[in-house]
Amino acid sequence: MILPSKHISLSESLLGLGGAVLQMITNRPCSLEYVWQEYSKINNNRELFPAYHSFDNVVLAVDLLFIIGAININSEGEIYRNEAD
């Protein structure tokens, strides 16, 4: 489920969801609740994002983004993009 495969499309994978979540996270720190609210606006909208994901999957996608170094977390627990130096 992390990566797309023969039977899992990119939008159904955590990698595809992570790309959508990364677009919602700006350079300004935001909470996980904000990310979920923004994703909920496009969740299961066939034109914007064709797959349905639960809150648990959004958390897993945020974890994946953190592990690969795409995002970081400040001391207040807010998420922000990790800009390359």
C-alpha positions as CSV (number, residue, x, y, z in Angstrom):
1,M,0.0,0.0,0.0
2,I,3.0,2.3,0.4
3,L,3.9,2.2,-3.3
4,P,1.6,1.8,-6.3
5,S,1.7,-1.7,-7.9
6,K,-0.2,-3.7,-10.5
7,H,-3.4,-3.6,-8.4
8,I,-2.9,-0.4,-6.5
9,S,-3.1,2.9,-8.3
10,L,-0.9,5.9,-7.4
11,S,-3.8,7.7,-5.8
12,E,-4.6,4.7,-3.6
13,S,-1.0,4.4,-2.3
14,L,0.5,6.3,0.6
15,L,3.1,7.7,-1.8
16,G,0.4,9.3,-3.9
17,L,-1.5,10.5,-0.9
18,G,1.8,11.9,0.5
19,G,2.2,14.0,-2.7
20,A,-1.3,15.5,-2.2
21,V,-0.6,16.1,1.5
22,L,2.7,17.8,0.6
23,Q,1.0,20.3,-1.6
24,M,-1.3,21.3,1.3
25,I,1.7,21.9,3.7
26,T,3.1,25.4,3.1
27,N,6.3,26.9,4.4
28,R,4.3,28.2,7.3
29,P,3.9,25.6,10.1
30,C,0.4,24.0,10.3
31,S,-1.2,21.4,12.4
32,L,-2.2,17.8,11.5
33,E,-5.8,18.8,12.0
34,Y,-5.4,21.6,9.3
35,V,-3.9,19.0,6.9
36,W,-6.9,16.7,7.5
37,Q,-9.4,19.5,7.0
38,E,-7.8,20.5,3.8
39,Y,-7.6,17.0,2.5
40,S,-11.2,16.3,3.5
41,K,-12.2,19.0,0.9
42,I,-10.9,16.8,-1.9
43,N,-11.2,13.3,-0.4
44,N,-12.9,11.0,-2.8
45,N,-13.6,13.8,-5.3
46,R,-13.0,11.9,-8.6
47,E,-11.8,15.1,-10.4
48,L,-9.4,16.3,-7.7
49,F,-8.2,13.1,-6.0
50,P,-9.8,9.8,-7.1
51,A,-9.2,7.7,-4.0
52,Y,-10.8,7.8,-0.6
53,H,-8.4,7.8,2.4
54,S,-9.2,7.8,6.1
55,F,-7.5,10.0,8.8
56,D,-5.3,7.0,9.6
57,N,-3.9,7.0,6.1
58,V,-3.3,10.7,6.2
59,V,-1.3,10.2,9.4
60,L,0.7,7.4,7.7
61,A,1.4,9.6,4.7
62,V,2.6,12.4,7.0
63,D,4.8,9.8,8.8
64,L,6.2,8.7,5.4
65,L,6.9,12.4,4.4
66,F,8.8,12.9,7.7
67,I,10.8,9.7,7.3
68,I,12.0,10.7,3.8
69,G,12.8,14.2,5.0
70,A,10.2,16.1,3.0
71,I,8.6,17.6,6.1
72,N,9.7,18.5,9.6
73,I,8.0,19.1,12.9
74,N,8.7,22.1,15.2
75,S,8.8,22.1,19.0
76,E,5.0,22.9,19.1
77,G,4.2,19.8,17.0
78,E,3.4,21.8,13.8
79,I,4.3,20.4,10.4
80,Y,6.2,22.4,7.8
81,R,8.1,21.7,4.6
82,N,11.7,20.9,4.9
83,E,13.3,23.2,2.3
84,A,16.6,22.0,0.8
85,D,19.6,24.1,1.7
